[in-house]
Amino acid sequence: MYFRMLYDDQLAQAAYLIGCQRTGEALVIDPERDVERYITAAKREGLRITAITETHIHADYLSGSRELAERIGAKLYLSDAGDENWKYRWLDQKKGGGSYHHQLLRDGDSFKVGNIKIDALHTPGHTPEHLSFLVTDLGGGANEPLGIASGDFVFVGDVGRPDLLESAAGQEGAKEPAARMLYHSLQRFKTLPEYLQVWPGHGAGSACGKALGAVPQSTVGYEKRFNAAIAVSSNEQQFVQAVLEGQSEPPLYFARMKQENKNGPALLEKFPEPKPLAANALRELIADNATVVDTRSWKAYRQSHLPGALWAPLTSYYAMAAGSYIQPGTPIYLIVDESQLHNAVAGLIRIGLDNVAGYITPEAFAEYEKQGGKTASTESIPIANVHDEIKKGNARVLDVRGAAEFDAGHLAGAMNIAYTRLPLHLHELPKEQTLLIHCRTDNRSAIAAALLQRHGYRVMHLGGGYVAWQAANGEVVKS
């Protein structure tokens, strides 16, 4: 049996390529939308992808299952375990007409890929239709499973958050029943053999849990002993309270991903190839108030950037910032090093931002500056000096961490809006005051400062964030 995890660092997302080396057949679990890398990885090992599955209808990225089925004609194995609100609605919408070759799965159903057997387990909680997959290498002589592809059910050190149908998709009253479903799914998980490997759908940095570990894989036995969420799963009410407490505010694009993955992600067919823009084209972007995403370092952006440009580093913050601040269909211009262009474009199309109209290299931007082009900067001071600014009057502290972080400790008098939810609350912010913006360190506050500057707010970034404030023994208020 061949096994490989293909990992997306920006979304902290894991897809799996599992192949039978005797027959040359392979399965992909939870592919993202730019599918060429899965096809290439399979070919490299002398495999052909004949089966595609996914653990659930995802909220944090567009699924590549439809794209892959269209490209190579592989058979789809998808969940039929959810209620009527969470069924796949695109299986009869093949390009050119007809239905995709597919099989709907419920608890206990199985299928084979060559000499590898895949058993579906219904593990609801994160979502109603969620399946996990037991993988048994029959060709290797095994009659018991080697591992479980757990999707967003069990992570290393955590479990999938059960609140997203309510907090992201707007299904009022859904989170507590979902947490109770998750509790019962975990009782089943705890009966699995302890040797069983656990192959989760995400790692540290994902917004689909609150305490995911950075180790990519684990075992059932290890998680039963050391997973904090599983540790409180012996009492249902205690578990429900613990798993719902402290969840971060989901990025705004999660609701859109849920609907598009249910109704059918638009076919990409071709990876976008944005054209480079010369320095003299940047004036036109400013005049048009174009959506520019600057991926350079925060230091470089802070010192000089195009007026109105957003800032989004090519890290786990990239998709959350772009997805929360940019609407689908918007022409997007990137300021990015050419060596990172593919990575930057991929990060956008994985969340359905396909209209990447052009890009500017840091060198072209530097040339624009030399030509006297208009630029802006973002003022930043150490957070320890915040009271000096407040004493000047007409300033307000804006904390863009999550509500749970804020409640655990914050600066006196601070407002709190999570950076991923800012577009919904712009009307609540005073334009007549300077907003003194901070987060835990610098990343989220820098992203938020750029958005607010684009919308005409006066901002000042508080460098070092809450961590630096605590280190300086600043006053802390707890909710």
PAZA-807661 format. One line per 10 residues: number of its first residue (from 1); their letters; for each residue y negated, z negated, x of C-alpha. Coordinates in steps of 0.02 Angstrom, whole numbers. Each point is the difference from the previous one (the first is absolute). Layout:
<rs>
NUM	a	Y:Z:X ~ ...
</rs>
This chain:
<rs>
1	myfrmlyddq	0:0:0 ~ -175:42:60 ~ -141:-120:-42 ~ -185:12:40 ~ -157:-83:-66 ~ -156:111:-5 ~ -150:-116:-2 ~ -181:29:-51 ~ -109:-124:94 ~ -153:26:-110
11	laqaayligc	89:-42:-163 ~ 129:-112:85 ~ 128:103:-95 ~ 181:33:46 ~ 102:150:-56 ~ 182:16:49 ~ 104:150:54 ~ 186:-34:-20 ~ 125:135:46 ~ 186:34:1
21	qrtgealvid	33:79:169 ~ 169:69:-54 ~ -67:104:-143 ~ -179:22:61 ~ -73:-63:-164 ~ -145:-123:-5 ~ -99:-110:-119 ~ -184:-45:8 ~ -55:-164:-81 ~ -184:-23:-50
31	perdveryit	-79:154:80 ~ -189:21:10 ~ -85:159:-53 ~ -13:91:168 ~ 186:39:5 ~ 13:114:150 ~ 34:-147:115 ~ 157:-47:-97 ~ 65:178:3 ~ -35:12:187
41	aakreglrit	83:-168:36 ~ 157:53:-94 ~ 10:170:86 ~ -17:-84:169 ~ 161:-93:-35 ~ 91:150:-72 ~ -18:-67:-177 ~ -60:78:-163 ~ -82:-105:-134 ~ 104:18:-158
51	aitethihad	-55:-158:-92 ~ -165:-88:-33 ~ -29:-169:-79 ~ -135:-130:-17 ~ 10:-183:-40 ~ -139:0:-131 ~ -160:81:-64 ~ -116:-41:143 ~ -178:-67:-11 ~ -59:17:180
61	ylsgsrelae	37:183:41 ~ 49:163:-80 ~ 187:28:0 ~ 71:150:92 ~ 155:13:-108 ~ -66:142:-108 ~ -74:90:150 ~ 165:-11:95 ~ 104:56:-149 ~ -114:150:-21
71	rigaklylsd	8:44:184 ~ 186:-13:33 ~ 85:-15:-170 ~ 85:-167:37 ~ 64:-103:-145 ~ -107:-144:-64 ~ 74:-170:-40 ~ -131:-101:-94 ~ -8:-159:-102 ~ 29:0:-187
81	agdenwkyrw	-3:-190:-5 ~ -180:-28:-56 ~ -68:-12:-176 ~ -78:148:-90 ~ -164:-26:94 ~ 82:22:170 ~ 106:156:-10 ~ -21:152:112 ~ -90:135:-101 ~ 1:146:121
91	ldqkkgggsy	185:39:19 ~ -13:148:-120 ~ -158:70:81 ~ 69:102:143 ~ -119:129:69 ~ 38:164:-87 ~ 87:-90:-144 ~ 158:-99:-30 ~ 58:-169:60 ~ 35:-71:171
101	hhqllrdgds	181:-33:45 ~ 10:-186:-32 ~ 102:-151:-53 ~ -75:-153:-82 ~ 66:-166:61 ~ 28:-169:-79 ~ 74:-160:67 ~ 173:28:72 ~ -13:189:11 ~ 47:81:164
111	fkvgnikida	-5:167:90 ~ 62:69:165 ~ -84:92:141 ~ 142:71:100 ~ 110:-150:40 ~ -137:-127:-33 ~ 0:-94:-164 ~ -162:-59:-80 ~ 9:-135:-136 ~ -152:-35:-108
121	lhtpghtpeh	-50:-178:-41 ~ -134:-31:-131 ~ -119:-124:82 ~ -152:-11:-116 ~ -151:-108:32 ~ -115:97:112 ~ 17:137:-130 ~ 113:9:-156 ~ 97:153:61 ~ 26:-57:180
131	lsflvtdlgg	169:41:80 ~ 72:-56:166 ~ 140:98:84 ~ 158:-64:83 ~ 59:120:136 ~ 184:11:49 ~ 64:109:141 ~ 167:58:-71 ~ 15:130:138 ~ -5:-138:129
141	ganeplgias	145:-90:-84 ~ -105:-133:-87 ~ 36:-59:-177 ~ -148:-118:-9 ~ -186:40:14 ~ -91:-4:165 ~ -174:-28:-70 ~ -116:-3:-148 ~ -155:110:-14 ~ -103:-130:-91
151	gdfvfvgdvg	-160:98:-29 ~ -136:-119:-62 ~ 125:-129:-62 ~ 35:-102:158 ~ -102:18:159 ~ 20:-88:166 ~ -77:-169:-38 ~ -60:39:-175 ~ 39:82:-168 ~ -91:138:-92
161	rpdllesaag	-150:-57:-101 ~ 34:-1:-187 ~ -182:6:-57 ~ -44:183:30 ~ 38:64:-175 ~ -135:-120:-59 ~ -121:-12:146 ~ 7:185:50 ~ 65:97:-150 ~ -89:-104:-133
171	qegakepaar	154:-50:-100 ~ -65:-165:-67 ~ 121:-146:-2 ~ 129:87:110 ~ -3:-104:158 ~ 87:-159:-57 ~ 146:89:-86 ~ 16:109:155 ~ 5:-155:111 ~ 139:-70:-107
181	mlyhslqrfk	97:164:15 ~ -23:-10:188 ~ 67:-177:1 ~ 160:57:-87 ~ 18:149:116 ~ -8:-119:148 ~ 144:-102:-70 ~ 104:156:13 ~ -65:37:175 ~ 58:-171:57
191	tlpeylqvwp	180:41:-47 ~ 6:150:118 ~ 97:-16:164 ~ -107:-84:132 ~ 43:130:132 ~ -78:139:-105 ~ -148:82:85 ~ -164:5:-97 ~ -101:161:15 ~ -167:-32:-88
201	ghgagsacgk	-128:126:-60 ~ -148:-80:89 ~ -51:-105:149 ~ -148:-107:49 ~ -165:73:-59 ~ 60:64:-169 ~ -91:-55:-157 ~ 165:-7:-95 ~ 32:-179:55 ~ -100:-144:72
211	algavpqstv	98:-61:151 ~ 104:145:65 ~ 77:-19:172 ~ -29:120:144 ~ 187:12:40 ~ 60:162:-80 ~ 171:-55:-62 ~ 100:-157:-36 ~ 160:-63:-81 ~ 36:-82:-167
221	gyekrfnaai	53:-160:89 ~ -159:-10:103 ~ -111:28:-151 ~ 93:-131:-100 ~ -36:-125:137 ~ -178:45:52 ~ -85:107:-133 ~ -136:-114:-72 ~ 5:80:-173 ~ 190:-11:-11
231	avssneqqfv	-10:-182:58 ~ -84:-48:-164 ~ 113:108:-110 ~ 115:-142:-51 ~ -123:-52:-137 ~ -66:137:-115 ~ -168:-79:-45 ~ -34:-51:179 ~ 40:176:58 ~ -111:83:-132
241	qavlegqsep	-147:-109:49 ~ 26:27:186 ~ 25:189:-5 ~ -153:32:-109 ~ -114:-116:97 ~ -111:73:135 ~ 37:184:-28 ~ -138:112:67 ~ -104:114:-111 ~ 87:170:-1
251	plyfarmkqe	-95:154:61 ~ -77:101:-140 ~ 109:152:33 ~ 162:-93:-42 ~ -19:30:-188 ~ -21:187:31 ~ 154:6:112 ~ 106:-83:-134 ~ -48:128:-130 ~ 14:151:114
261	nkngpallek	170:-52:65 ~ 62:-26:-178 ~ -72:161:-70 ~ 33:107:154 ~ -98:8:164 ~ -90:164:23 ~ 95:115:116 ~ -79:10:172 ~ 99:150:63 ~ -109:19:155
271	fpepkplaan	-75:-130:116 ~ -191:14:-2 ~ -80:78:153 ~ -185:-50:-1 ~ -118:102:109 ~ -105:-75:139 ~ -187:-12:-32 ~ -131:29:133 ~ -143:-122:30 ~ -126:106:-96
281	alreliadna	105:-13:-160 ~ -24:-189:-13 ~ -177:14:-68 ~ 69:91:-151 ~ 127:-138:-29 ~ -140:-128:-5 ~ -104:107:-118 ~ 148:17:-118 ~ 42:-186:9 ~ 176:55:48
291	tvvdtrswka	143:-123:12 ~ 24:-28:187 ~ 134:-117:66 ~ -35:-59:177 ~ 157:-57:92 ~ -81:-43:166 ~ -5:-179:63 ~ -103:-126:-96 ~ -113:-22:152 ~ -36:187:8
301	yrqshlpgal	-28:12:-188 ~ -111:-154:-5 ~ -113:68:136 ~ -20:175:-73 ~ 75:96:-146 ~ -43:133:-127 ~ -103:-75:-142 ~ 115:-39:-145 ~ 161:14:101 ~ 144:-116:-46
311	wapltsyyam	94:-90:137 ~ 190:-7:-4 ~ 102:-33:158 ~ 169:86:19 ~ 95:-163:-30 ~ 77:-83:-151 ~ -177:-10:-72 ~ -20:189:-6 ~ 88:41:-163 ~ -63:-157:-86
321	aagsyiqpgt	-180:43:42 ~ 8:187:-35 ~ 106:-22:-155 ~ -115:-132:-73 ~ -164:88:42 ~ 35:187:-24 ~ 48:90:-160 ~ 135:137:1 ~ -70:176:15 ~ -150:-57:102
331	piylivdesq	-31:110:153 ~ 26:-113:151 ~ -66:25:177 ~ 78:-98:142 ~ -78:-58:161 ~ 155:-11:105 ~ 68:37:172 ~ 104:160:-5 ~ 152:-94:66 ~ -6:-107:-158
341	lhnavaglir	-43:137:-125 ~ 176:23:-68 ~ 22:-187:-19 ~ -166:-15:-92 ~ 37:144:-120 ~ 176:-64:-33 ~ -69:-171:-45 ~ -109:81:-134 ~ 127:116:-79 ~ 125:-142:-13
351	igldnvagyi	-117:-79:-127 ~ -48:162:-87 ~ -165:38:89 ~ 40:181:39 ~ -171:81:14 ~ -31:-24:186 ~ -138:127:21 ~ -38:-16:185 ~ -10:-112:151 ~ -124:-46:136
361	tpeafaeyek	56:-56:172 ~ -89:-146:85 ~ -62:129:127 ~ -80:104:-139 ~ -81:-155:-70 ~ -69:-44:172 ~ -72:176:13 ~ -80:-21:-171 ~ -84:-160:64 ~ -64:91:154
371	qggktastes	-77:131:-113 ~ -100:-137:-86 ~ 106:-6:-157 ~ -32:-140:-123 ~ 113:-152:23 ~ 17:-176:-69 ~ 63:-164:70 ~ 72:-162:-68 ~ -81:-161:55 ~ 121:-135:55
381	ipianvhdei	-27:-180:54 ~ 123:-138:46 ~ 50:-95:-157 ~ -53:-161:86 ~ -181:60:-21 ~ 13:28:-187 ~ -114:-145:-47 ~ -139:74:104 ~ 3:152:-115 ~ 15:-104:-158
391	kkgnarvldv	-151:-104:50 ~ -104:159:11 ~ 30:16:-187 ~ 59:142:-110 ~ 179:4:67 ~ 170:-37:-76 ~ 171:-22:79 ~ 136:116:-67 ~ 179:-47:44 ~ 115:152:-22
401	rgaaefdagh	165:-91:28 ~ 123:-26:-142 ~ -30:-133:-132 ~ 141:-110:65 ~ -74:2:175 ~ -172:-38:-71 ~ 64:-146:-103 ~ 85:-75:152 ~ -167:-10:92 ~ -166:92:4
411	lagamniayt	-182:-11:50 ~ -110:-96:-120 ~ -88:111:-126 ~ 102:154:40 ~ 45:132:-129 ~ 179:65:2 ~ 58:177:-39 ~ 157:68:85 ~ -43:156:100 ~ 130:105:-92
421	rlplhlhelp	-85:-38:-167 ~ -182:24:52 ~ -30:165:-93 ~ 33:-91:-165 ~ -131:-133:38 ~ -144:93:82 ~ -109:-34:-153 ~ 18:-187:31 ~ -77:8:174 ~ -187:-21:28
431	keqtllihcr	-88:146:82 ~ -157:-105:28 ~ 95:-117:118 ~ 83:27:168 ~ 188:-20:-17 ~ 75:-99:146 ~ 179:64:1 ~ 154:-79:77 ~ 189:-9:-17 ~ 131:-94:102
441	tdnrsaiaaa	-41:92:162 ~ -93:167:-3 ~ 103:140:-78 ~ -19:-20:-188 ~ -182:-51:14 ~ -39:154:107 ~ 82:114:-128 ~ -97:-85:-140 ~ -165:7:95 ~ 17:189:19
451	llqrhgyrvm	34:23:-186 ~ -149:-107:-49 ~ -116:91:119 ~ 55:165:-78 ~ -52:-68:-170 ~ -171:-54:61 ~ 24:-187:28 ~ -81:-93:144 ~ 142:-74:102 ~ 28:-103:156
461	hlgggyvawq	174:-22:71 ~ 52:-176:53 ~ 102:27:158 ~ 155:-104:30 ~ 21:-44:-182 ~ 71:-157:-74 ~ 110:-33:151 ~ -153:-8:112 ~ -90:-108:-129 ~ 141:-127:3
471	aangevvks	5:5:191 ~ -186:-42:2 ~ 34:-148:-118 ~ -104:79:-138 ~ -8:-84:-169 ~ 145:48:-114 ~ 7:-15:-188 ~ 165:2:-94 ~ 25:54:-179
</rs>
